[in-house]
């Protein structure tokens, strides 16, 4: 009989898991989560800084440029994830497999 509150990768019940423990578990399961969160924080920080110093550029043009930059970052992150998974599966098969 299994407990529905138990995670398959962790013996700690999900209800008892703190935010930092959950972030650490997610980072182990999906390493690009950390990259994505770091990119998000960087993009938002840059966007706020650049918006304050945009000069005479209209707000709509600035937001359009920021949207295009954000979409480019998402496409780049997806490409890195696909390349990472392809390298693990086809170029170096079994090298970083978990012993489960």
N, C-alpha and C positions, 0 to 999 in steps of 0.2 A: 504494500500500500504506500503510495507516495503522498507527500505533503505538497499541496499546491503553492505554498508560500516559499518553497525552497528553489533556489536557482540550480541549474544543471552544473554550472561551473564553480559554484561556491557553496560551502556547507552552511553559510550564514543565512538566516531567513531574511527575505527581502524587507520585511517590516522592521527588522532590527538593524538594517544596514544604514550607516550614516551617509551623508552626501559625499564626503571625501572617499569613503570605502567604495561607494557606487561608482564614482568617477574613476578610481584606480582600477576597478574591475572592468569597466567599459574600455579604458585605455588598453588593458591587456588583451581584451577580446577584439577590439578594433583600433589599431594604432593610429589610423588616420583621423580618429575623433579628436585627438589632441592637436593635430595639425590644423584641422578645420576650426576648432575653437580659437586657436592662436591666430589664425588668419582672420577670423571674424572680429576678434578684439582689435587687431591691427587695422583692419579696414574701417571699422567704426571710428577708431581714434584718428586715423588720417582724414576721414570724411568730416569729422567735427572740426579739426584743425583747419583744413582747407576751406570749409564753409565760412569760418570766421575771417579768413584772409583771401576771399575770392575776388576782391576788388570790385570792378564795375560789371562783372559777368552777371547775367540775369540768373535768378534762382532756378528756373526751369532748365536752362542750358547746363548749369552745374549739376543738377540732379540727374539729367540724362547721361552726362559723362560719368558720373559716379555709378549709375546703374550698369553701364556698359563695362566699366572696370570690374564691378562685382560679378557680373556674368562671366567675364574672362577668368576671374579667379576660381569660380566654380568649375568651369570647363577644365582648367589646369589641374585642380585637385582631383577631378574625376579621372583625368588622364594618368596622373601619378598613381592613383589607386588601381587602375586597370593594369598599368605596367608592373606595379608591385605584385599583384596577384598572378599575372602571367609569368613573371620571373620565378615566383615560388612554385607554380604548378608545372611549367614546361622547361625552364632553364636549369633550375636547381631543385628537382623533385625530391622530396623526402628530407632535405637538408635541415629545414626548420620545422618539421612536423612535431606536434605535441604528442607526448606519450600518454594517451588516454585509454 
